[in-house]
Amino acid sequence: MALSLPGERSVAAASPANILRMIPAWFARQKAARARRLALQRLLDMDPAQLRDLGISRSDIADAMQVGNGRTLPWC
């Protein structure tokens, strides 16, 4: 059981408002993740000379594909 301070709303009271905010936030996260995947895939499709022109290497791309918790993106 969680301790609730007198000035705080309960979790149940906050749920409907949170759900209405969560749906657009979820779509925004999905859109951003898709854009990131597409950008990284386009970089992977480039040859080494093109990457060198951009000042990056394949290892830089691999580093960018790392997710914050240490996992890689599922399509890698």
mmCIF file of the N, C-alpha and C atoms, coordinates in Angstrom:
data_MODEL
# 
_entry.id   MODEL 
# 
loop_
_atom_site.group_PDB 
_atom_site.id 
_atom_site.type_symbol 
_atom_site.label_atom_id 
_atom_site.label_alt_id 
_atom_site.label_comp_id 
_atom_site.label_asym_id 
_atom_site.label_entity_id 
_atom_site.label_seq_id 
_atom_site.pdbx_PDB_ins_code 
_atom_site.Cartn_x 
_atom_site.Cartn_y 
_atom_site.Cartn_z 
_atom_site.occupancy 
_atom_site.B_iso_or_equiv 
_atom_site.pdbx_formal_charge 
_atom_site.auth_seq_id 
_atom_site.auth_comp_id 
_atom_site.auth_asym_id 
_atom_site.auth_atom_id 
_atom_site.pdbx_PDB_model_num 
ATOM 1   N N  . MET A 1 1  ? 0.844  -1.178 0.000   1.00 0.00 ? 1  MET A N  1 
ATOM 2   C CA . MET A 1 1  ? 0.000  0.000  0.000   1.00 0.00 ? 1  MET A CA 1 
ATOM 3   C C  . MET A 1 1  ? 0.886  1.236  0.000   1.00 0.00 ? 1  MET A C  1 
ATOM 4   N N  . ALA A 1 2  ? 0.564  2.181  -0.833  1.00 0.00 ? 2  ALA A N  1 
ATOM 5   C CA . ALA A 1 2  ? 1.375  3.384  -0.956  1.00 0.00 ? 2  ALA A CA 1 
ATOM 6   C C  . ALA A 1 2  ? 0.919  4.442  0.038   1.00 0.00 ? 2  ALA A C  1 
ATOM 7   N N  . LEU A 1 3  ? 1.858  5.196  0.525   1.00 0.00 ? 3  LEU A N  1 
ATOM 8   C CA . LEU A 1 3  ? 1.576  6.297  1.435   1.00 0.00 ? 3  LEU A CA 1 
ATOM 9   C C  . LEU A 1 3  ? 1.194  7.519  0.619   1.00 0.00 ? 3  LEU A C  1 
ATOM 10  N N  . SER A 1 4  ? 0.066  8.116  0.932   1.00 0.00 ? 4  SER A N  1 
ATOM 11  C CA . SER A 1 4  ? -0.400 9.298  0.215   1.00 0.00 ? 4  SER A CA 1 
ATOM 12  C C  . SER A 1 4  ? -0.360 10.494 1.149   1.00 0.00 ? 4  SER A C  1 
ATOM 13  N N  . LEU A 1 5  ? 0.284  11.541 0.704   1.00 0.00 ? 5  LEU A N  1 
ATOM 14  C CA . LEU A 1 5  ? 0.332  12.765 1.500   1.00 0.00 ? 5  LEU A CA 1 
ATOM 15  C C  . LEU A 1 5  ? -0.984 13.511 1.363   1.00 0.00 ? 5  LEU A C  1 
ATOM 16  N N  . PRO A 1 6  ? -1.358 14.328 2.326   1.00 0.00 ? 6  PRO A N  1 
ATOM 17  C CA . PRO A 1 6  ? -2.659 15.008 2.300   1.00 0.00 ? 6  PRO A CA 1 
ATOM 18  C C  . PRO A 1 6  ? -2.890 15.861 1.050   1.00 0.00 ? 6  PRO A C  1 
ATOM 19  N N  . GLY A 1 7  ? -1.860 16.457 0.490   1.00 0.00 ? 7  GLY A N  1 
ATOM 20  C CA . GLY A 1 7  ? -2.039 17.325 -0.666  1.00 0.00 ? 7  GLY A CA 1 
ATOM 21  C C  . GLY A 1 7  ? -2.011 16.602 -2.004  1.00 0.00 ? 7  GLY A C  1 
ATOM 22  N N  . GLU A 1 8  ? -1.790 15.298 -1.995  1.00 0.00 ? 8  GLU A N  1 
ATOM 23  C CA . GLU A 1 8  ? -1.677 14.544 -3.232  1.00 0.00 ? 8  GLU A CA 1 
ATOM 24  C C  . GLU A 1 8  ? -3.000 13.895 -3.619  1.00 0.00 ? 8  GLU A C  1 
ATOM 25  N N  . ARG A 1 9  ? -3.194 13.771 -4.934  1.00 0.00 ? 9  ARG A N  1 
ATOM 26  C CA . ARG A 1 9  ? -4.362 13.038 -5.426  1.00 0.00 ? 9  ARG A CA 1 
ATOM 27  C C  . ARG A 1 9  ? -4.021 11.566 -5.429  1.00 0.00 ? 9  ARG A C  1 
ATOM 28  N N  . SER A 1 10 ? -5.024 10.738 -5.266  1.00 0.00 ? 10 SER A N  1 
ATOM 29  C CA . SER A 1 10 ? -4.772 9.307  -5.315  1.00 0.00 ? 10 SER A CA 1 
ATOM 30  C C  . SER A 1 10 ? -4.497 8.880  -6.750  1.00 0.00 ? 10 SER A C  1 
ATOM 31  N N  . VAL A 1 11 ? -3.930 7.719  -6.913  1.00 0.00 ? 11 VAL A N  1 
ATOM 32  C CA . VAL A 1 11 ? -3.637 7.190  -8.237  1.00 0.00 ? 11 VAL A CA 1 
ATOM 33  C C  . VAL A 1 11 ? -4.927 7.009  -9.022  1.00 0.00 ? 11 VAL A C  1 
ATOM 34  N N  . ALA A 1 12 ? -5.964 6.539  -8.382  1.00 0.00 ? 12 ALA A N  1 
ATOM 35  C CA . ALA A 1 12 ? -7.250 6.325  -9.053  1.00 0.00 ? 12 ALA A CA 1 
ATOM 36  C C  . ALA A 1 12 ? -7.848 7.649  -9.531  1.00 0.00 ? 12 ALA A C  1 
ATOM 37  N N  . ALA A 1 13 ? -7.687 8.690  -8.766  1.00 0.00 ? 13 ALA A N  1 
ATOM 38  C CA . ALA A 1 13 ? -8.237 9.982  -9.162  1.00 0.00 ? 13 ALA A CA 1 
ATOM 39  C C  . ALA A 1 13 ? -7.478 10.567 -10.354 1.00 0.00 ? 13 ALA A C  1 
ATOM 40  N N  . ALA A 1 14 ? -6.214 10.224 -10.492 1.00 0.00 ? 14 ALA A N  1 
ATOM 41  C CA . ALA A 1 14 ? -5.402 10.773 -11.565 1.00 0.00 ? 14 ALA A CA 1 
ATOM 42  C C  . ALA A 1 14 ? -5.485 9.954  -12.849 1.00 0.00 ? 14 ALA A C  1 
ATOM 43  N N  . SER A 1 15 ? -6.026 8.766  -12.805 1.00 0.00 ? 15 SER A N  1 
ATOM 44  C CA . SER A 1 15 ? -6.007 7.869  -13.958 1.00 0.00 ? 15 SER A CA 1 
ATOM 45  C C  . SER A 1 15 ? -6.702 8.390  -15.211 1.00 0.00 ? 15 SER A C  1 
ATOM 46  N N  . PRO A 1 16 ? -7.947 8.885  -15.182 1.00 0.00 ? 16 PRO A N  1 
ATOM 47  C CA . PRO A 1 16 ? -8.578 9.308  -16.434 1.00 0.00 ? 16 PRO A CA 1 
ATOM 48  C C  . PRO A 1 16 ? -7.809 10.420 -17.156 1.00 0.00 ? 16 PRO A C  1 
ATOM 49  N N  . ALA A 1 17 ? -7.298 11.374 -16.424 1.00 0.00 ? 17 ALA A N  1 
ATOM 50  C CA . ALA A 1 17 ? -6.540 12.453 -17.055 1.00 0.00 ? 17 ALA A CA 1 
ATOM 51  C C  . ALA A 1 17 ? -5.238 11.913 -17.638 1.00 0.00 ? 17 ALA A C  1 
ATOM 52  N N  . ASN A 1 18 ? -4.624 10.979 -16.938 1.00 0.00 ? 18 ASN A N  1 
ATOM 53  C CA . ASN A 1 18 ? -3.378 10.404 -17.424 1.00 0.00 ? 18 ASN A CA 1 
ATOM 54  C C  . ASN A 1 18 ? -3.599 9.602  -18.694 1.00 0.00 ? 18 ASN A C  1 
ATOM 55  N N  . ILE A 1 19 ? -4.693 8.882  -18.784 1.00 0.00 ? 19 ILE A N  1 
ATOM 56  C CA . ILE A 1 19 ? -4.968 8.093  -19.978 1.00 0.00 ? 19 ILE A CA 1 
ATOM 57  C C  . ILE A 1 19 ? -5.134 9.015  -21.178 1.00 0.00 ? 19 ILE A C  1 
ATOM 58  N N  . LEU A 1 20 ? -5.817 10.126 -20.996 1.00 0.00 ? 20 LEU A N  1 
ATOM 59  C CA . LEU A 1 20 ? -6.012 11.067 -22.099 1.00 0.00 ? 20 LEU A CA 1 
ATOM 60  C C  . LEU A 1 20 ? -4.698 11.694 -22.552 1.00 0.00 ? 20 LEU A C  1 
ATOM 61  N N  . ARG A 1 21 ? -3.754 11.797 -21.646 1.00 0.00 ? 21 ARG A N  1 
ATOM 62  C CA . ARG A 1 21 ? -2.436 12.331 -22.005 1.00 0.00 ? 21 ARG A CA 1 
ATOM 63  C C  . ARG A 1 21 ? -1.520 11.238 -22.549 1.00 0.00 ? 21 ARG A C  1 
ATOM 64  N N  . MET A 1 22 ? -1.737 10.012 -22.099 1.00 0.00 ? 22 MET A N  1 
ATOM 65  C CA . MET A 1 22 ? -0.850 8.920  -22.486 1.00 0.00 ? 22 MET A CA 1 
ATOM 66  C C  . MET A 1 22 ? -1.003 8.541  -23.955 1.00 0.00 ? 22 MET A C  1 
ATOM 67  N N  . ILE A 1 23 ? -2.208 8.592  -24.479 1.00 0.00 ? 23 ILE A N  1 
ATOM 68  C CA . ILE A 1 23 ? -2.434 8.158  -25.861 1.00 0.00 ? 23 ILE A CA 1 
ATOM 69  C C  . ILE A 1 23 ? -1.676 9.033  -26.855 1.00 0.00 ? 23 ILE A C  1 
ATOM 70  N N  . PRO A 1 24 ? -1.825 10.363 -26.828 1.00 0.00 ? 24 PRO A N  1 
ATOM 71  C CA . PRO A 1 24 ? -1.035 11.177 -27.770 1.00 0.00 ? 24 PRO A CA 1 
ATOM 72  C C  . PRO A 1 24 ? 0.471  11.064 -27.514 1.00 0.00 ? 24 PRO A C  1 
ATOM 73  N N  . ALA A 1 25 ? 0.862  10.912 -26.259 1.00 0.00 ? 25 ALA A N  1 
ATOM 74  C CA . ALA A 1 25 ? 2.285  10.772 -25.944 1.00 0.00 ? 25 ALA A CA 1 
ATOM 75  C C  . ALA A 1 25 ? 2.826  9.466  -26.521 1.00 0.00 ? 25 ALA A C  1 
ATOM 76  N N  . TRP A 1 26 ? 2.036  8.396  -26.465 1.00 0.00 ? 26 TRP A N  1 
ATOM 77  C CA . TRP A 1 26 ? 2.454  7.118  -27.025 1.00 0.00 ? 26 TRP A CA 1 
ATOM 78  C C  . TRP A 1 26 ? 2.655  7.244  -28.537 1.00 0.00 ? 26 TRP A C  1 
ATOM 79  N N  . PHE A 1 27 ? 1.690  7.885  -29.210 1.00 0.00 ? 27 PHE A N  1 
ATOM 80  C CA . PHE A 1 27 ? 1.813  8.073  -30.656 1.00 0.00 ? 27 PHE A CA 1 
ATOM 81  C C  . PHE A 1 27 ? 3.048  8.904  -31.000 1.00 0.00 ? 27 PHE A C  1 
ATOM 82  N N  . ALA A 1 28 ? 3.320  9.926  -30.212 1.00 0.00 ? 28 ALA A N  1 
ATOM 83  C CA . ALA A 1 28 ? 4.494  10.766 -30.459 1.00 0.00 ? 28 ALA A CA 1 
ATOM 84  C C  . ALA A 1 28 ? 5.782  9.956  -30.279 1.00 0.00 ? 28 ALA A C  1 
ATOM 85  N N  . ARG A 1 29 ? 5.842  9.109  -29.242 1.00 0.00 ? 29 ARG A N  1 
ATOM 86  C CA . ARG A 1 29 ? 7.019  8.268  -29.037 1.00 0.00 ? 29 ARG A CA 1 
ATOM 87  C C  . ARG A 1 29 ? 7.204  7.274  -30.182 1.00 0.00 ? 29 ARG A C  1 
ATOM 88  N N  . GLN A 1 30 ? 6.099  6.699  -30.651 1.00 0.00 ? 30 GLN A N  1 
ATOM 89  C CA . GLN A 1 30 ? 6.177  5.750  -31.765 1.00 0.00 ? 30 GLN A CA 1 
ATOM 90  C C  . GLN A 1 30 ? 6.659  6.434  -33.041 1.00 0.00 ? 30 GLN A C  1 
ATOM 91  N N  . LYS A 1 31 ? 6.162  7.631  -33.290 1.00 0.00 ? 31 LYS A N  1 
ATOM 92  C CA . LYS A 1 31 ? 6.569  8.381  -34.478 1.00 0.00 ? 31 LYS A CA 1 
ATOM 93  C C  . LYS A 1 31 ? 8.053  8.733  -34.412 1.00 0.00 ? 31 LYS A C  1 
ATOM 94  N N  . ALA A 1 32 ? 8.514  9.161  -33.247 1.00 0.00 ? 32 ALA A N  1 
ATOM 95  C CA . ALA A 1 32 ? 9.928  9.505  -33.076 1.00 0.00 ? 32 ALA A CA 1 
ATOM 96  C C  . ALA A 1 32 ? 10.812 8.267  -33.224 1.00 0.00 ? 32 ALA A C  1 
ATOM 97  N N  . ALA A 1 33 ? 10.370 7.145  -32.669 1.00 0.00 ? 33 ALA A N  1 
ATOM 98  C CA . ALA A 1 33 ? 11.150 5.911  -32.780 1.00 0.00 ? 33 ALA A CA 1 
ATOM 99  C C  . ALA A 1 33 ? 11.239 5.456  -34.228 1.00 0.00 ? 33 ALA A C  1 
ATOM 100 N N  . ARG A 1 34 ? 10.150 5.585  -34.962 1.00 0.00 ? 34 ARG A N  1 
ATOM 101 C CA . ARG A 1 34 ? 10.157 5.187  -36.374 1.00 0.00 ? 34 ARG A CA 1 
ATOM 102 C C  . ARG A 1 34 ? 11.097 6.082  -37.182 1.00 0.00 ? 34 ARG A C  1 
ATOM 103 N N  . ALA A 1 35 ? 11.049 7.380  -36.921 1.00 0.00 ? 35 ALA A N  1 
ATOM 104 C CA . ALA A 1 35 ? 11.937 8.307  -37.629 1.00 0.00 ? 35 ALA A CA 1 
ATOM 105 C C  . ALA A 1 35 ? 13.394 7.981  -37.332 1.00 0.00 ? 35 ALA A C  1 
ATOM 106 N N  . ARG A 1 36 ? 13.681 7.641  -36.090 1.00 0.00 ? 36 ARG A N  1 
ATOM 107 C CA . ARG A 1 36 ? 15.056 7.282  -35.713 1.00 0.00 ? 36 ARG A CA 1 
ATOM 108 C C  . ARG A 1 36 ? 15.495 6.001  -36.416 1.00 0.00 ? 36 ARG A C  1 
ATOM 109 N N  . ARG A 1 37 ? 14.620 4.990  -36.441 1.00 0.00 ? 37 ARG A N  1 
ATOM 110 C CA . ARG A 1 37 ? 14.956 3.735  -37.114 1.00 0.00 ? 37 ARG A CA 1 
ATOM 111 C C  . ARG A 1 37 ? 15.226 3.953  -38.598 1.00 0.00 ? 37 ARG A C  1 
ATOM 112 N N  . LEU A 1 38 ? 14.383 4.763  -39.239 1.00 0.00 ? 38 LEU A N  1 
ATOM 113 C CA . LEU A 1 38 ? 14.569 5.036  -40.666 1.00 0.00 ? 38 LEU A CA 1 
ATOM 114 C C  . LEU A 1 38 ? 15.880 5.784  -40.933 1.00 0.00 ? 38 LEU A C  1 
ATOM 115 N N  . ALA A 1 39 ? 16.192 6.756  -40.090 1.00 0.00 ? 39 ALA A N  1 
ATOM 116 C CA . ALA A 1 39 ? 17.433 7.514  -40.269 1.00 0.00 ? 39 ALA A CA 1 
ATOM 117 C C  . ALA A 1 39 ? 18.650 6.620  -40.090 1.00 0.00 ? 39 ALA A C  1 
ATOM 118 N N  . LEU A 1 40 ? 18.620 5.765  -39.082 1.00 0.00 ? 40 LEU A N  1 
ATOM 119 C CA . LEU A 1 40 ? 19.747 4.868  -38.859 1.00 0.00 ? 40 LEU A CA 1 
ATOM 120 C C  . LEU A 1 40 ? 19.862 3.844  -39.986 1.00 0.00 ? 40 LEU A C  1 
ATOM 121 N N  . GLN A 1 41 ? 18.725 3.358  -40.487 1.00 0.00 ? 41 GLN A N  1 
ATOM 122 C CA . GLN A 1 41 ? 18.765 2.413  -41.604 1.00 0.00 ? 41 GLN A CA 1 
ATOM 123 C C  . GLN A 1 41 ? 19.360 3.061  -42.849 1.00 0.00 ? 41 GLN A C  1 
ATOM 124 N N  . ARG A 1 42 ? 19.014 4.305  -43.100 1.00 0.00 ? 42 ARG A N  1 
ATOM 125 C CA . ARG A 1 42 ? 19.588 5.014  -44.254 1.00 0.00 ? 42 ARG A CA 1 
ATOM 126 C C  . ARG A 1 42 ? 21.100 5.179  -44.103 1.00 0.00 ? 42 ARG A C  1 
ATOM 127 N N  . LEU A 1 43 ? 21.549 5.433  -42.892 1.00 0.00 ? 43 LEU A N  1 
ATOM 128 C CA . LEU A 1 43 ? 22.990 5.531  -42.666 1.00 0.00 ? 43 LEU A CA 1 
ATOM 129 C C  . LEU A 1 43 ? 23.670 4.187  -42.894 1.00 0.00 ? 43 LEU A C  1 
ATOM 130 N N  . LEU A 1 44 ? 23.018 3.105  -42.456 1.00 0.00 ? 44 LEU A N  1 
ATOM 131 C CA . LEU A 1 44 ? 23.596 1.779  -42.665 1.00 0.00 ? 44 LEU A CA 1 
ATOM 132 C C  . LEU A 1 44 ? 23.673 1.421  -44.143 1.00 0.00 ? 44 LEU A C  1 
ATOM 133 N N  . ASP A 1 45 ? 22.791 1.975  -44.947 1.00 0.00 ? 45 ASP A N  1 
ATOM 134 C CA . ASP A 1 45 ? 22.780 1.690  -46.375 1.00 0.00 ? 45 ASP A CA 1 
ATOM 135 C C  . ASP A 1 45 ? 23.870 2.440  -47.139 1.00 0.00 ? 45 ASP A C  1 
ATOM 136 N N  . MET A 1 46 ? 24.481 3.431  -46.510 1.00 0.00 ? 46 MET A N  1 
ATOM 137 C CA . MET A 1 46 ? 25.523 4.213  -47.188 1.00 0.00 ? 46 MET A CA 1 
ATOM 138 C C  . MET A 1 46 ? 26.834 3.443  -47.244 1.00 0.00 ? 46 MET A C  1 
ATOM 139 N N  . ASP A 1 47 ? 27.624 3.736  -48.259 1.00 0.00 ? 47 ASP A N  1 
ATOM 140 C CA . ASP A 1 47 ? 28.941 3.098  -48.346 1.00 0.00 ? 47 ASP A CA 1 
ATOM 141 C C  . ASP A 1 47 ? 29.933 3.874  -47.474 1.00 0.00 ? 47 ASP A C  1 
ATOM 142 N N  . PRO A 1 48 ? 31.092 3.266  -47.183 1.00 0.00 ? 48 PRO A N  1 
ATOM 143 C CA . PRO A 1 48 ? 32.056 3.908  -46.275 1.00 0.00 ? 48 PRO A CA 1 
ATOM 144 C C  . PRO A 1 48 ? 32.509 5.300  -46.735 1.00 0.00 ? 48 PRO A C  1 
ATOM 145 N N  . ALA A 1 49 ? 32.609 5.528  -48.043 1.00 0.00 ? 49 ALA A N  1 
ATOM 146 C CA . ALA A 1 49 ? 33.036 6.848  -48.527 1.00 0.00 ? 49 ALA A CA 1 
ATOM 147 C C  . ALA A 1 49 ? 31.996 7.916  -48.183 1.00 0.00 ? 49 ALA A C  1 
ATOM 148 N N  . GLN A 1 50 ? 30.725 7.572  -48.341 1.00 0.00 ? 50 GLN A N  1 
ATOM 149 C CA . GLN A 1 50 ? 29.672 8.539  -47.999 1.00 0.00 ? 50 GLN A CA 1 
ATOM 150 C C  . GLN A 1 50 ? 29.677 8.829  -46.507 1.00 0.00 ? 50 GLN A C  1 
ATOM 151 N N  . LEU A 1 51 ? 29.863 7.793  -45.699 1.00 0.00 ? 51 LEU A N  1 
ATOM 152 C CA . LEU A 1 51 ? 29.916 7.995  -44.246 1.00 0.00 ? 51 LEU A CA 1 
ATOM 153 C C  . LEU A 1 51 ? 31.116 8.852  -43.867 1.00 0.00 ? 51 LEU A C  1 
ATOM 154 N N  . ARG A 1 52 ? 32.241 8.616  -44.519 1.00 0.00 ? 52 ARG A N  1 
ATOM 155 C CA . ARG A 1 52 ? 33.438 9.409  -44.252 1.00 0.00 ? 52 ARG A CA 1 
ATOM 156 C C  . ARG A 1 52 ? 33.199 10.876 -44.593 1.00 0.00 ? 52 ARG A C  1 
ATOM 157 N N  . ASP A 1 53 ? 32.470 11.135 -45.687 1.00 0.00 ? 53 ASP A N  1 
ATOM 158 C CA . ASP A 1 53 ? 32.134 12.516 -46.051 1.00 0.00 ? 53 ASP A CA 1 
ATOM 159 C C  . ASP A 1 53 ? 31.306 13.193 -44.963 1.00 0.00 ? 53 ASP A C  1 
ATOM 160 N N  . LEU A 1 54 ? 30.465 12.406 -44.295 1.00 0.00 ? 54 LEU A N  1 
ATOM 161 C CA . LEU A 1 54 ? 29.654 12.947 -43.207 1.00 0.00 ? 54 LEU A CA 1 
ATOM 162 C C  . LEU A 1 54 ? 30.421 13.042 -41.898 1.00 0.00 ? 54 LEU A C  1 
ATOM 163 N N  . GLY A 1 55 ? 31.590 12.417 -41.856 1.00 0.00 ? 55 GLY A N  1 
ATOM 164 C CA . GLY A 1 55 ? 32.408 12.458 -40.650 1.00 0.00 ? 55 GLY A CA 1 
ATOM 165 C C  . GLY A 1 55 ? 32.004 11.431 -39.617 1.00 0.00 ? 55 GLY A C  1 
ATOM 166 N N  . ILE A 1 56 ? 31.374 10.349 -40.060 1.00 0.00 ? 56 ILE A N  1 
ATOM 167 C CA . ILE A 1 56 ? 30.990 9.299  -39.127 1.00 0.00 ? 56 ILE A CA 1 
ATOM 168 C C  . ILE A 1 56 ? 31.477 7.949  -39.645 1.00 0.00 ? 56 ILE A C  1 
ATOM 169 N N  . SER A 1 57 ? 31.487 6.977  -38.756 1.00 0.00 ? 57 SER A N  1 
ATOM 170 C CA . SER A 1 57 ? 31.906 5.629  -39.129 1.00 0.00 ? 57 SER A CA 1 
ATOM 171 C C  . SER A 1 57 ? 30.796 4.649  -38.762 1.00 0.00 ? 57 SER A C  1 
ATOM 172 N N  . ARG A 1 58 ? 30.957 3.420  -39.189 1.00 0.00 ? 58 ARG A N  1 
ATOM 173 C CA . ARG A 1 58 ? 29.966 2.385  -38.857 1.00 0.00 ? 58 ARG A CA 1 
ATOM 174 C C  . ARG A 1 58 ? 29.879 2.184  -37.346 1.00 0.00 ? 58 ARG A C  1 
ATOM 175 N N  . SER A 1 59 ? 30.991 2.327  -36.654 1.00 0.00 ? 59 SER A N  1 
ATOM 176 C CA . SER A 1 59 ? 30.958 2.172  -35.195 1.00 0.00 ? 59 SER A CA 1 
ATOM 177 C C  . SER A 1 59 ? 30.148 3.294  -34.546 1.00 0.00 ? 59 SER A C  1 
ATOM 178 N N  . ASP A 1 60 ? 30.175 4.494  -35.137 1.00 0.00 ? 60 ASP A N  1 
ATOM 179 C CA . ASP A 1 60 ? 29.341 5.588  -34.632 1.00 0.00 ? 60 ASP A CA 1 
ATOM 180 C C  . ASP A 1 60 ? 27.859 5.234  -34.772 1.00 0.00 ? 60 ASP A C  1 
ATOM 181 N N  . ILE A 1 61 ? 27.522 4.595  -35.887 1.00 0.00 ? 61 ILE A N  1 
ATOM 182 C CA . ILE A 1 61 ? 26.133 4.184  -36.109 1.00 0.00 ? 61 ILE A CA 1 
ATOM 183 C C  . ILE A 1 61 ? 25.740 3.128  -35.083 1.00 0.00 ? 61 ILE A C  1 
ATOM 184 N N  . ALA A 1 62 ? 26.645 2.171  -34.851 1.00 0.00 ? 62 ALA A N  1 
ATOM 185 C CA . ALA A 1 62 ? 26.372 1.128  -33.855 1.00 0.00 ? 62 ALA A CA 1 
ATOM 186 C C  . ALA A 1 62 ? 26.158 1.748  -32.478 1.00 0.00 ? 62 ALA A C  1 
ATOM 187 N N  . ASP A 1 63 ? 26.961 2.737  -32.129 1.00 0.00 ? 63 ASP A N  1 
ATOM 188 C CA . ASP A 1 63 ? 26.785 3.419  -30.842 1.00 0.00 ? 63 ASP A CA 1 
ATOM 189 C C  . ASP A 1 63 ? 25.432 4.132  -30.772 1.00 0.00 ? 63 ASP A C  1 
ATOM 190 N N  . ALA A 1 64 ? 25.008 4.718  -31.881 1.00 0.00 ? 64 ALA A N  1 
ATOM 191 C CA . ALA A 1 64 ? 23.732 5.432  -31.909 1.00 0.00 ? 64 ALA A CA 1 
ATOM 192 C C  . ALA A 1 64 ? 22.553 4.480  -31.780 1.00 0.00 ? 64 ALA A C  1 
ATOM 193 N N  . MET A 1 65 ? 22.758 3.225  -32.177 1.00 0.00 ? 65 MET A N  1 
ATOM 194 C CA . MET A 1 65 ? 21.670 2.251  -32.109 1.00 0.00 ? 65 MET A CA 1 
ATOM 195 C C  . MET A 1 65 ? 21.485 1.675  -30.717 1.00 0.00 ? 65 MET A C  1 
ATOM 196 N N  . GLN A 1 66 ? 22.386 1.982  -29.815 1.00 0.00 ? 66 GLN A N  1 
ATOM 197 C CA . GLN A 1 66 ? 22.256 1.489  -28.454 1.00 0.00 ? 66 GLN A CA 1 
ATOM 198 C C  . GLN A 1 66 ? 21.123 2.224  -27.741 1.00 0.00 ? 66 GLN A C  1 
ATOM 199 N N  . VAL A 1 67 ? 20.254 1.462  -27.120 1.00 0.00 ? 67 VAL A N  1 
ATOM 200 C CA . VAL A 1 67 ? 19.168 2.030  -26.338 1.00 0.00 ? 67 VAL A CA 1 
ATOM 201 C C  . VAL A 1 67 ? 19.698 2.278  -24.935 1.00 0.00 ? 67 VAL A C  1 
ATOM 202 N N  . GLY A 1 68 ? 19.116 3.218  -24.219 1.00 0.00 ? 68 GLY A N  1 
ATOM 203 C CA . GLY A 1 68 ? 19.605 3.607  -22.911 1.00 0.00 ? 68 GLY A CA 1 
ATOM 204 C C  . GLY A 1 68 ? 19.834 2.479  -21.914 1.00 0.00 ? 68 GLY A C  1 
ATOM 205 N N  . ASN A 1 69 ? 19.063 1.404  -21.998 1.00 0.00 ? 69 ASN A N  1 
ATOM 206 C CA . ASN A 1 69 ? 19.217 0.322  -21.020 1.00 0.00 ? 69 ASN A CA 1 
ATOM 207 C C  . ASN A 1 69 ? 20.190 -0.754 -21.488 1.00 0.00 ? 69 ASN A C  1 
ATOM 208 N N  . GLY A 1 70 ? 20.977 -0.471 -22.523 1.00 0.00 ? 70 GLY A N  1 
ATOM 209 C CA . GLY A 1 70 ? 21.990 -1.408 -22.969 1.00 0.00 ? 70 GLY A CA 1 
ATOM 210 C C  . GLY A 1 70 ? 21.544 -2.367 -24.058 1.00 0.00 ? 70 GLY A C  1 
ATOM 211 N N  . ARG A 1 71 ? 20.278 -2.387 -24.377 1.00 0.00 ? 71 ARG A N  1 
ATOM 212 C CA . ARG A 1 71 ? 19.795 -3.269 -25.453 1.00 0.00 ? 71 ARG A CA 1 
ATOM 213 C C  . ARG A 1 71 ? 19.969 -2.551 -26.780 1.00 0.00 ? 71 ARG A C  1 
ATOM 214 N N  . THR A 1 72 ? 20.037 -3.317 -27.844 1.00 0.00 ? 72 THR A N  1 
ATOM 215 C CA . THR A 1 72 ? 20.054 -2.719 -29.165 1.00 0.00 ? 72 THR A CA 1 
ATOM 216 C C  . THR A 1 72 ? 18.648 -2.695 -29.714 1.00 0.00 ? 72 THR A C  1 
ATOM 217 N N  . LEU A 1 73 ? 18.443 -1.901 -30.739 1.00 0.00 ? 73 LEU A N  1 
ATOM 218 C CA . LEU A 1 73 ? 17.124 -1.850 -31.370 1.00 0.00 ? 73 LEU A CA 1 
ATOM 219 C C  . LEU A 1 73 ? 16.803 -3.211 -31.969 1.00 0.00 ? 73 LEU A C  1 
ATOM 220 N N  . PRO A 1 74 ? 15.555 -3.630 -31.971 1.00 0.00 ? 74 PRO A N  1 
ATOM 221 C CA . PRO A 1 74 ? 15.202 -4.993 -32.373 1.00 0.00 ? 74 PRO A CA 1 
ATOM 222 C C  . PRO A 1 74 ? 15.519 -5.325 -33.826 1.00 0.00 ? 74 PRO A C  1 
ATOM 223 N N  . TRP A 1 75 ? 15.613 -4.381 -34.705 1.00 0.00 ? 75 TRP A N  1 
ATOM 224 C CA . TRP A 1 75 ? 15.843 -4.673 -36.114 1.00 0.00 ? 75 TRP A CA 1 
ATOM 225 C C  . TRP A 1 75 ? 17.315 -4.760 -36.452 1.00 0.00 ? 75 TRP A C  1 
ATOM 226 N N  . CYS A 1 76 ? 18.183 -4.549 -35.489 1.00 0.00 ? 76 CYS A N  1 
ATOM 227 C CA . CYS A 1 76 ? 19.633 -4.544 -35.746 1.00 0.00 ? 76 CYS A CA 1 
ATOM 228 C C  . CYS A 1 76 ? 20.184 -5.953 -35.741 1.00 0.00 ? 76 CYS A C  1 
# 
